[in-house]
Amino acid sequence: MVPRGSDAAVGLFQIRSLEPGFGSAEWGFALGSTYWGSGVFAESAALVLDFVFETMQVHRVEARAAVRNGRGNGALRKIGAVQEGVLRRAFLRNGEYLDQVLWSIVSEDWIQAKAVWGPRVVH
């Protein structure tokens, strides 16, 4: 992720196939804390999801976020991800197993949301 007017990356997205042919994928992301709440994530996520669904023809994208990660879960909800469940003690961090929320976005939902809200203009 590179904010408008900058030439330095402040975050990244990663897309990983969950099955042959990229029918389903998992995505992960990280954003520098200075940019939390700036809108950089939402705008970048929309571009990534457009590419994943329209160019790569992925059917379903999954994401996981620690239950305690309120900002991460809120960001996923804001872009239209659907919470599917809680994965109990699924993530080891600093010697402690944490619960994770499993989120998904399917291509039909993304395309329908774009039809309602219109295309995004990128400068």
Backbone bond lengths (Angstrom), bond angles and torsions (degrees), N, CA, C in turn:
res aa  C-N    CA-C-N  psi(-1)  N-CA   C-N-CA  omega(-1)  CA-C   N-CA-C  phi
1 M - - - 1.438 - - 1.518 108.24 -
2 V 1.326 114.81 128.27 1.455 121.48 178.06 1.530 107.28 -126.76
3 P 1.327 117.97 115.42 1.471 119.79 -179.22 1.523 111.87 -63.95
4 R 1.314 115.45 154.03 1.466 120.53 176.26 1.528 109.68 -55.76
5 G 1.320 115.93 138.05 1.453 121.27 177.96 1.516 114.56 79.95
6 S 1.320 117.08 4.54 1.458 121.50 -179.50 1.516 109.24 -120.18
7 D 1.312 115.45 159.97 1.464 118.73 174.11 1.535 110.90 -120.65
8 A 1.320 116.37 12.30 1.460 120.82 -179.74 1.527 110.68 -113.36
9 A 1.317 115.71 134.96 1.462 120.83 177.24 1.527 109.94 -71.64
10 V 1.336 115.42 139.52 1.464 121.12 178.74 1.528 111.09 -119.73
11 G 1.316 116.30 -0.11 1.460 121.05 179.85 1.509 110.01 -172.67
12 L 1.333 114.88 177.92 1.461 118.84 179.68 1.522 110.84 -151.73
13 F 1.323 114.49 159.63 1.458 123.61 172.19 1.513 107.92 -118.96
14 Q 1.313 115.65 149.11 1.459 122.18 176.16 1.519 107.33 -133.58
15 I 1.320 116.94 131.88 1.464 122.39 177.24 1.523 107.48 -117.23
16 R 1.338 115.90 129.15 1.463 120.96 -177.72 1.515 108.85 -129.78
17 S 1.321 116.50 131.10 1.454 121.74 178.57 1.525 110.66 -67.80
18 L 1.327 115.94 136.94 1.462 121.05 175.55 1.518 112.08 -101.08
19 E 1.326 116.31 -9.65 1.469 120.93 179.24 1.525 108.42 -154.80
20 P 1.314 117.30 160.82 1.468 119.22 178.88 1.531 111.12 -56.63
21 G 1.309 116.03 138.93 1.458 121.16 177.21 1.519 114.55 84.14
22 F 1.314 118.43 4.21 1.468 122.55 177.29 1.528 112.99 60.20
23 G 1.332 118.26 31.92 1.463 119.66 174.94 1.514 111.11 -62.51
24 S 1.315 115.49 -40.70 1.465 122.35 175.35 1.517 107.84 -125.12
25 A 1.318 115.14 145.43 1.456 120.14 -178.77 1.520 109.55 -141.01
26 E 1.311 114.47 158.94 1.460 121.13 173.54 1.521 106.81 -115.44
27 W 1.317 115.71 140.59 1.452 117.36 175.43 1.508 109.96 -122.84
28 G 1.303 113.23 149.38 1.449 121.36 175.44 1.514 107.32 -130.93
29 F 1.300 116.18 159.55 1.454 119.79 -179.33 1.509 109.72 -155.31
30 A 1.313 114.53 156.17 1.459 122.02 175.72 1.525 107.03 -143.81
31 L 1.313 115.46 141.88 1.464 121.58 -179.27 1.519 108.31 -139.87
32 G 1.327 116.38 132.84 1.459 121.01 178.13 1.522 111.02 -56.03
33 S 1.319 116.63 137.27 1.469 121.32 -173.93 1.529 113.11 -58.98
34 T 1.312 117.78 -26.43 1.465 121.03 177.46 1.527 111.11 -60.30
35 Y 1.328 117.57 -25.93 1.466 122.18 -174.96 1.524 113.51 -101.74
36 W 1.330 118.05 1.65 1.464 120.67 176.32 1.518 108.90 -60.81
37 G 1.309 117.12 133.83 1.461 122.04 178.78 1.515 114.76 78.66
38 S 1.331 117.15 5.87 1.467 120.71 -177.05 1.522 113.41 -88.81
39 G 1.335 117.78 -12.35 1.455 121.30 -175.23 1.515 113.59 93.41
40 V 1.336 117.35 -9.25 1.467 120.99 -179.84 1.520 110.54 -61.12
41 F 1.337 117.33 -42.05 1.460 119.33 -179.32 1.521 111.51 -62.24
42 A 1.323 117.70 -50.94 1.469 120.88 -175.54 1.528 111.23 -60.55
43 E 1.308 116.35 -43.65 1.466 119.58 -179.38 1.529 111.18 -67.13
44 S 1.307 116.85 -42.77 1.465 121.01 178.89 1.522 111.42 -67.28
45 A 1.344 116.51 -41.59 1.467 120.71 179.85 1.521 110.58 -60.31
46 A 1.328 117.01 -40.33 1.467 120.25 179.57 1.529 110.91 -61.92
47 L 1.316 116.81 -41.29 1.467 120.18 178.45 1.526 110.91 -65.31
48 V 1.324 116.64 -42.58 1.463 120.86 179.48 1.526 109.98 -63.89
49 L 1.332 117.44 -45.44 1.464 120.18 -179.24 1.525 111.73 -66.27
50 D 1.315 118.01 -37.56 1.468 119.93 174.08 1.525 109.97 -57.05
51 F 1.313 116.50 -47.70 1.458 121.01 -179.27 1.534 111.17 -63.58
52 V 1.323 116.39 -45.84 1.468 121.33 -177.55 1.529 111.02 -61.94
53 F 1.325 117.13 -46.74 1.465 120.15 -175.90 1.525 112.93 -81.22
54 E 1.319 118.36 -39.34 1.465 120.61 -174.07 1.521 113.38 -88.69
55 T 1.317 117.95 -39.39 1.459 120.42 -176.82 1.524 111.68 -92.60
56 M 1.328 116.33 -47.89 1.467 119.86 -178.04 1.525 112.40 -82.08
57 Q 1.330 117.50 -15.50 1.460 123.17 179.19 1.535 112.75 62.92
58 V 1.334 117.03 34.58 1.457 121.72 175.47 1.521 108.19 -70.87
59 H 1.323 117.26 141.73 1.465 122.15 179.91 1.527 111.91 -88.19
60 R 1.344 116.73 -38.13 1.467 121.23 -172.72 1.528 109.37 -143.96
61 V 1.333 115.32 136.79 1.455 121.55 176.03 1.525 107.98 -120.38
62 E 1.320 115.87 131.45 1.454 121.59 178.58 1.518 109.93 -113.33
63 A 1.328 115.25 150.39 1.455 121.84 173.68 1.518 108.32 -139.75
64 R 1.298 115.53 153.29 1.462 121.95 175.92 1.521 108.15 -126.18
65 A 1.316 115.10 142.85 1.464 120.53 175.43 1.520 107.79 -143.84
66 A 1.311 116.34 140.21 1.461 120.01 177.48 1.527 109.06 -57.93
67 V 1.322 116.41 139.94 1.468 121.07 179.50 1.523 109.98 -53.67
68 R 1.316 116.96 -38.24 1.472 122.15 -178.95 1.526 113.75 -70.68
69 N 1.332 117.36 -12.76 1.465 121.21 -176.92 1.531 109.67 -85.83
70 G 1.312 116.44 78.74 1.459 121.30 -177.62 1.516 113.33 -59.29
71 R 1.323 117.36 -41.13 1.471 120.29 -179.85 1.521 111.32 -65.10
72 G 1.327 116.81 -45.55 1.464 120.48 179.95 1.512 112.11 -62.79
73 N 1.318 117.04 -44.23 1.463 120.96 178.15 1.518 110.85 -65.47
74 G 1.319 117.31 -40.08 1.464 120.71 177.82 1.519 112.39 -64.41
75 A 1.327 116.27 -39.19 1.469 120.44 179.09 1.524 110.57 -64.76
76 L 1.324 116.90 -41.69 1.466 120.06 178.80 1.530 110.98 -65.19
77 R 1.305 116.61 -42.67 1.476 120.57 178.09 1.532 110.24 -61.44
78 K 1.324 116.11 -42.37 1.464 121.43 -176.55 1.532 112.27 -62.22
79 I 1.322 117.53 -33.57 1.471 118.93 -179.27 1.522 112.54 -88.38
80 G 1.343 116.92 2.42 1.461 119.94 174.12 1.510 116.15 103.72
81 A 1.322 118.14 7.74 1.457 119.80 177.11 1.532 109.29 -69.08
82 V 1.322 115.25 151.10 1.461 122.19 -179.22 1.524 108.54 -109.63
83 Q 1.329 115.59 129.16 1.460 119.88 177.43 1.521 108.47 -76.20
84 E 1.336 115.83 124.48 1.461 120.33 -177.36 1.519 112.99 -103.08
85 G 1.298 118.12 -24.60 1.451 119.31 -179.17 1.509 111.84 170.29
86 V 1.313 114.87 -179.11 1.453 122.02 177.69 1.526 107.97 -115.36
87 L 1.307 115.72 128.93 1.461 122.78 177.33 1.526 106.76 -95.66
88 R 1.310 115.60 107.07 1.459 121.14 -173.52 1.523 112.01 -68.66
89 R 1.320 114.75 129.14 1.463 122.58 176.02 1.524 112.22 45.90
90 A 1.314 116.02 50.27 1.463 122.09 -172.90 1.526 114.52 -98.19
91 F 1.328 117.65 -6.93 1.457 120.53 -173.38 1.526 109.47 -135.95
92 L 1.324 116.37 121.78 1.456 121.35 -179.89 1.520 109.45 -91.63
93 R 1.335 116.09 122.09 1.463 120.87 178.60 1.526 108.54 -139.38
94 N 1.323 115.01 122.21 1.466 121.38 179.31 1.528 112.04 52.00
95 G 1.335 115.84 42.51 1.450 120.51 176.40 1.522 115.46 79.00
96 E 1.331 117.36 4.56 1.468 121.66 -179.41 1.524 109.56 -121.63
97 Y 1.335 116.29 133.63 1.457 120.12 175.38 1.527 109.42 -84.34
98 L 1.322 115.84 125.91 1.465 122.38 -178.07 1.520 110.67 -109.26
99 D 1.321 116.08 148.81 1.462 121.64 172.18 1.524 108.63 -75.22
100 Q 1.333 115.84 147.13 1.458 121.81 177.22 1.518 110.19 -124.77
101 V 1.324 115.52 148.43 1.458 121.80 172.48 1.523 107.20 -92.75
102 L 1.332 116.57 133.38 1.467 121.88 174.98 1.519 108.07 -97.50
103 W 1.322 116.62 123.66 1.467 124.49 -179.85 1.518 109.17 -115.92
104 S 1.331 116.76 152.80 1.469 119.81 174.45 1.526 110.63 -143.71
105 I 1.316 113.29 155.64 1.464 122.88 169.35 1.514 105.23 -135.72
106 V 1.325 117.49 128.29 1.464 120.54 176.91 1.525 108.67 -107.17
107 S 1.320 115.10 152.74 1.463 120.35 -172.04 1.524 112.77 -56.79
108 E 1.328 117.48 -40.48 1.465 119.95 -178.36 1.527 111.32 -61.61
109 D 1.335 116.54 -40.07 1.462 120.41 178.65 1.522 111.30 -66.52
110 W 1.329 116.66 -40.85 1.464 120.81 -179.54 1.522 110.44 -64.88
111 I 1.316 116.54 -44.80 1.469 121.13 -179.83 1.525 110.29 -64.72
112 Q 1.326 117.24 -41.41 1.464 120.74 178.41 1.531 110.88 -64.60
113 A 1.316 117.64 -42.25 1.464 120.93 178.82 1.520 110.48 -61.95
114 K 1.318 117.29 -40.41 1.472 120.33 178.16 1.524 111.00 -64.68
115 A 1.329 117.80 -36.11 1.465 121.10 179.08 1.526 110.54 -65.40
116 V 1.327 116.70 -35.35 1.470 121.09 -179.93 1.516 111.20 -75.93
117 W 1.345 116.83 -46.27 1.461 120.87 -173.35 1.521 112.76 -93.19
118 G 1.320 118.40 -12.84 1.457 120.95 179.50 1.513 112.08 87.63
119 P 1.328 116.01 165.66 1.473 120.40 -179.69 1.523 110.34 -69.66
120 R 1.292 114.96 153.40 1.470 120.75 176.85 1.525 108.54 -89.65
121 V 1.298 116.02 138.94 1.449 121.06 178.15 1.523 107.55 -95.76
122 V 1.318 116.52 125.52 1.462 121.61 179.45 1.501 108.13 -114.97
123 H 1.315 116.30 130.22 1.467 121.42 -179.71 1.497 110.68 -99.56
